[in-house]
Amino acid sequence: MSEDFKETKPSEKIKMTDQERIELATKLDKELDNFISGLEKKADKWKEGAEWHKEMENHPFFMKTLPNDGEVSPLVEGLQQLKYSTEENSPEELAISYKEDGNFNFQCKNYRMAIISYTEGLSQKISNPELQAQLLNNRAAAHWELKNFRSCYNDCKAALNASPIYVKAERRLAQVCCELGLFDECVELCDKILNGSVDDKLSAVKLKALKQKNIRDRNSRKEQVKKKKEEIKKSALKKMIEERGIKFFDKPCWEQHETVLSQTVQIDGDHLIWPVIILYPEYKTSDVIENFHENNTFIEQLDIIFEQPPEWDAECKYTPKSIVVHYEDVDGKIHLVKKSSTLGSVLKEPHFRVDGNTPSFIVHAKETEAYKQFLNHYK
């Protein structure tokens, strides 16, 4: 039991005589009547929902926690013994007491404490299926308020198992089925409860379930169509790339996740269009050619990139004429790319590997110190 909801159960119970029980019960009844009468006189002075429950919790009958000093008055101890003693109460009486505690906490919107109380009631070995169903249904209501929909669903099902004809549990079960996406079960329950009658609230639940089911089914159909298109695309890519003899460092693009595939090679009729990375090691920067047609030459793309000197090339060293292009193979060796070559012809070369589904090439300007160091590095 949580720290904020402690039931006081005396470790050493004093066996009460019948006369002593009668006298204590009479005293408690009288004091409770006086207390409630006092509340009625104060009611018009309180703001709604602000004070009444606080004063009620100060009374032994409604007290949920021990006093700060830990001292328990004889009246409280007697009340606890009357209310919670396993010697003085049957399992059904104890379950009812815990149910009343749960109801009080529920009314105060202390839903977690209400769940604890109902759970305590259910832990008693009761043989009354209706009482068991009430405790389960009430706990389901507390779970509903906390949006614990799966727990609410389980308690509603258990309540109906204990008491099959329990409309309150059926109604809540219909509501929670809608929240859990169990739309068919929700509609079936609504139809069973309505049975031709008029109930605006339950009809609204049914309508919501039907709308949500239609949306889910529509989205599912769209997803299936999307997956089918993706499979067709992957199959076509696989065929075209294998026909060209293009190889990869890792998984080929048709084995990649859909989101990766959409960012790589695309089909244009009988041709492929690739995103290509151009690396400039001297300046530690790069360009991305998003749509490099396999039939386009490198010089065609480089003419576009270097139509105007890039900002990072303050000395204007990089021009279509001065540029040299290489790629690095899987063994760490470099290979010169003729600028008149098409992308498709280079991708077919036996040493070339597509890395990360995006071909990449290294670009330098001739006669620069950076280019000389690059060549020396790969000697």
C-alpha positions in Angstrom: 0.0 0.0 0.0 1.4 3.5 -0.9 2.7 5.8 1.7 0.0 8.4 1.1 -2.8 5.9 1.9 -2.2 4.0 5.1 -4.9 2.0 6.8 -4.3 1.7 10.5 -4.5 -1.9 11.6 -3.5 -2.3 15.3 -0.8 -5.0 15.7 -2.2 -5.9 19.1 -6.0 -6.2 18.9 -8.0 -6.3 22.2 -10.9 -8.7 21.9 -14.1 -6.7 22.5 -17.2 -8.0 24.2 -20.6 -7.6 22.5 -21.6 -5.0 25.1 -18.4 -3.0 24.4 -18.9 -3.2 20.7 -22.5 -1.9 21.0 -21.4 1.0 23.3 -18.6 2.0 20.9 -20.8 1.8 17.8 -23.4 3.9 19.6 -20.8 6.5 20.5 -19.4 6.6 16.9 -22.9 7.0 15.4 -23.7 9.9 17.8 -20.4 11.6 17.1 -20.8 11.1 13.3 -24.3 12.6 13.4 -23.0 15.6 15.3 -20.1 16.0 12.9 -22.4 15.9 9.8 -24.8 18.3 11.3 -21.9 20.7 11.8 -20.9 20.3 8.2 -24.3 21.2 7.0 -24.3 24.5 9.0 -20.9 25.4 7.5 -21.7 24.4 3.9 -22.9 27.8 2.8 -19.7 29.4 3.9 -17.3 27.2 1.9 -16.3 27.6 -1.7 -17.4 24.7 -3.8 -15.0 21.8 -3.7 -12.4 23.7 -1.7 -12.8 22.9 2.0 -15.4 20.3 2.7 -13.3 17.2 2.0 -10.4 18.6 4.1 -12.5 18.9 7.2 -14.1 15.5 6.6 -10.7 13.9 6.4 -9.9 15.2 9.9 -12.7 13.1 11.3 -11.7 9.5 12.4 -14.4 8.0 10.2 -12.9 9.5 7.0 -9.2 9.7 8.1 -6.9 8.2 5.5 -3.5 8.7 7.2 -2.2 8.6 10.8 -1.6 11.9 12.7 1.9 13.3 12.3 2.8 12.4 15.8 1.8 8.8 15.2 -0.5 8.8 18.2 -3.8 7.0 17.6 -6.7 8.0 19.9 -8.8 5.2 21.4 -11.7 6.3 19.3 -9.7 5.9 16.0 -8.3 2.6 17.2 -11.8 1.3 18.1 -13.1 2.5 14.7 -10.3 0.7 12.9 -11.0 -2.4 14.8 -14.7 -2.2 14.1 -14.1 -1.5 10.4 -11.0 -3.6 9.5 -10.6 -6.3 12.0 -10.7 -9.8 10.4 -12.0 -11.1 13.7 -14.9 -8.7 14.0 -15.7 -8.6 10.2 -16.4 -11.2 7.6 -14.5 -11.0 4.2 -17.6 -9.5 2.6 -17.9 -6.8 5.3 -14.2 -6.0 4.9 -14.6 -5.8 1.1 -17.6 -3.5 1.5 -15.6 -1.2 3.9 -12.8 -1.0 1.3 -15.3 -0.3 -1.4 -16.7 2.6 0.6 -13.2 3.9 1.1 -12.6 3.7 -2.6 -15.8 5.4 -3.4 -14.9 8.3 -1.1 -11.5 8.7 -2.6 -13.0 8.5 -6.1 -15.4 11.3 -5.2 -12.5 13.3 -4.0 -10.7 12.6 -7.3 -8.0 10.7 -5.5 -8.1 8.0 -8.2 -4.9 6.2 -7.3 -5.9 5.8 -3.7 -9.3 4.7 -4.8 -7.6 1.9 -6.9 -5.6 0.9 -3.8 -8.9 0.6 -1.7 -10.7 -1.4 -4.4 -7.7 -3.7 -4.7 -7.7 -4.3 -1.0 -11.4 -5.2 -1.2 -10.7 -7.6 -4.0 -7.9 -9.3 -2.0 -10.5 -10.5 0.5 -11.8 -14.0 0.0 -15.3 -13.1 -0.9 -17.9 -15.5 -2.4 -20.3 -12.8 -3.5 -19.9 -12.4 -7.4 -21.9 -9.2 -7.5 -19.7 -7.5 -4.8 -16.6 -8.7 -6.7 -18.0 -7.3 -9.9 -18.8 -3.9 -8.3 -15.2 -3.6 -6.9 -13.8 -4.5 -10.4 -16.1 -2.1 -12.1 -15.3 0.7 -9.7 -11.6 0.1 -10.1 -12.0 0.2 -13.8 -13.7 3.6 -13.4 -10.6 4.9 -11.5 -8.3 3.5 -14.2 -10.4 5.2 -16.8 -10.0 8.6 -15.1 -6.2 8.0 -15.1 -6.2 6.9 -18.7 -4.9 3.5 -17.8 -7.0 2.1 -20.6 -5.5 -1.4 -20.7 -6.1 -1.9 -16.9 -9.6 -0.5 -17.3 -10.3 -3.0 -20.1 -9.0 -5.9 -18.0 -11.1 -4.9 -15.0 -14.3 -4.5 -17.1 -13.8 -7.9 -18.6 -13.2 -9.4 -15.2 -16.3 -7.7 -13.8 -18.4 -9.1 -16.6 -16.9 -12.5 -16.0 -18.1 -12.3 -12.4 -21.5 -10.8 -13.3 -22.3 -11.3 -17.0 -25.4 -9.0 -16.9 -23.7 -5.7 -15.8 -24.6 -2.8 -18.0 -22.3 -0.3 -16.3 -19.3 -2.5 -17.0 -20.4 -3.2 -20.6 -20.8 0.5 -21.3 -17.3 1.3 -19.9 -15.9 -1.6 -21.8 -17.3 -0.2 -25.0 -15.7 3.2 -24.3 -12.3 1.8 -23.5 -12.4 -0.6 -26.5 -12.7 2.5 -28.6 -9.7 4.1 -26.9 -7.6 1.0 -27.4 -8.5 0.6 -31.1 -10.6 -2.5 -30.5 -13.3 -1.0 -32.8 -15.1 -4.2 -33.8 -15.5 -5.2 -30.1 -16.7 -1.7 -29.3 -19.4 -1.7 -32.1 -20.5 -5.2 -31.1 -20.9 -4.1 -27.4 -22.8 -0.9 -28.4 -25.2 -2.8 -30.6 -25.8 -5.3 -27.8 -26.5 -2.6 -25.2 -28.5 -0.4 -27.5 -30.6 -3.2 -29.0 -32.8 -0.7 -30.9 -33.0 1.8 -28.0 -32.0 5.5 -28.1 -28.9 6.4 -26.2 -27.1 9.5 -27.5 -23.9 8.9 -25.5 -23.4 5.3 -26.4 -24.4 6.0 -30.0 -21.7 8.7 -30.1 -19.2 6.0 -28.9 -20.2 3.7 -31.7 -20.0 6.4 -34.3 -16.5 7.3 -33.1 -15.4 3.7 -33.3 -16.8 3.3 -36.8 -15.1 6.5 -38.0 -11.8 5.5 -36.4 -12.0 2.0 -37.9 -12.6 3.4 -41.4 -9.6 5.7 -41.0 -7.4 2.8 -39.7 -8.6 0.6 -42.6 -8.0 3.3 -45.1 -4.5 4.0 -43.8 -3.8 0.2 -43.8 -4.8 0.0 -47.4 -2.6 3.0 -48.3 0.3 1.4 -46.5 -0.2 -1.9 -48.4 -0.3 -0.1 -51.7 2.8 1.9 -50.7 4.7 -1.3 -49.7 3.6 -3.0 -53.0 5.0 0.0 -55.0 8.2 -0.1 -53.0 8.6 -3.8 -53.6 8.1 -3.2 -57.4 10.6 -0.4 -57.3 13.2 -2.5 -55.4 12.7 -5.4 -57.8 13.2 -3.1 -60.8 16.3 -1.4 -59.2 17.8 -4.8 -58.4 17.4 -6.0 -62.0 18.8 -2.8 -63.6 21.8 -2.5 -61.2 22.7 -6.2 -61.5 22.5 -5.9 -65.3 25.0 -3.0 -65.2 27.4 -4.9 -62.8 27.4 -2.2 -60.2 28.8 -3.2 -56.8 28.4 -1.9 -53.3 30.5 -1.6 -50.2 27.6 -2.8 -48.0 24.0 -3.7 -48.6 22.7 -2.8 -52.1 20.0 -0.2 -52.3 17.2 -2.7 -52.9 17.9 -4.2 -49.4 17.8 -0.8 -47.7 14.9 0.6 -45.6 12.3 2.5 -47.6 13.4 5.9 -46.1 17.0 5.2 -47.2 15.9 4.0 -50.6 14.0 7.2 -51.3 17.2 9.2 -50.8 19.3 7.2 -53.2 19.1 6.0 -56.8 15.9 6.7 -58.8 14.6 5.1 -62.0 13.9 7.2 -65.1 12.5 5.0 -67.7 15.4 2.6 -68.7 18.0 4.7 -66.9 19.2 5.4 -63.4 19.7 8.8 -61.7 22.0 8.9 -58.7 22.8 11.4 -56.0 26.5 11.9 -56.1 28.9 13.4 -53.5 31.8 15.5 -54.6 34.6 15.8 -52.0 37.1 18.6 -51.8 39.7 17.4 -49.2 41.8 20.6 -49.5 39.0 22.7 -48.1 37.3 19.9 -46.1 34.0 20.6 -47.8 31.7 18.9 -50.4 28.9 19.2 -52.9 26.0 17.0 -53.6 24.7 16.5 -57.1 21.2 15.3 -56.3 20.3 14.1 -59.8 23.3 12.8 -61.8 21.9 10.9 -64.8 24.0 7.9 -65.6 24.4 9.1 -69.2 25.7 12.5 -68.2 29.5 13.1 -68.2 31.4 14.5 -65.3 32.5 17.6 -67.2 28.8 18.4 -67.8 28.1 18.4 -64.1 31.4 20.2 -63.2 30.7 22.9 -65.7 27.5 23.6 -63.8 29.1 23.5 -60.3 32.0 25.7 -61.3 30.2 28.1 -63.5 30.9 30.6 -60.8 33.9 30.2 -58.4 32.7 28.8 -55.1 33.0 30.9 -52.0 35.6 28.7 -50.4 37.9 29.0 -53.5 39.2 32.5 -52.9 42.1 31.9 -55.3 39.9 30.6 -58.1 42.1 27.5 -58.5 39.1 25.2 -59.1 37.8 25.4 -62.7 36.4 22.7 -65.0 39.8 22.6 -66.8 42.0 22.5 -63.8 40.0 19.9 -61.9 41.0 16.2 -61.6 38.6 13.5 -60.4 39.5 10.3 -58.5 37.8 7.6 -56.6 39.1 5.3 -53.9 38.6 1.5 -54.2 37.9 -1.0 -51.5 41.7 -1.7 -51.1 42.5 2.0 -50.5 43.9 2.6 -54.0 42.9 5.7 -56.1 41.7 5.6 -59.7 41.7 8.6 -62.1 38.3 9.4 -63.6 38.2 10.9 -67.1 36.0 14.0 -67.1 34.6 12.9 -70.4 33.4 9.7 -68.9 29.7 9.2 -68.1 28.7 8.4 -64.5 27.3 5.0 -65.7 30.5 3.9 -67.3 32.5 4.7 -64.1 30.1 2.9 -61.8 30.6 -0.2 -64.0 34.3 -0.3 -63.5 35.5 -3.4 -61.7 37.2 -1.5 -58.9 34.4 0.9 -58.1 32.1 0.4 -55.1 29.1 2.5 -54.2 29.5 3.5 -50.6 26.3 4.1 -48.6 24.2 3.9 -51.7 25.6 7.2 -52.8 28.6 7.3 -55.2 31.4 9.6 -54.1 34.4 11.2 -55.9 37.4 13.1 -54.8 38.2 16.4 -56.6 41.4 18.5 -56.6 42.9 21.3 -58.6 46.0 20.5 -60.6 49.4 21.9 -59.7 48.4 22.6 -56.1 50.3 21.6 -53.0 47.2 19.8 -51.7 47.0 17.7 -54.9 50.7 16.7 -54.6 50.2 15.6 -51.0 47.2 13.6 -52.1 49.1 11.7 -54.7 52.1 11.1 -52.4 49.7 9.7 -49.8 48.5 7.0 -52.2 51.9 6.0 -53.6 
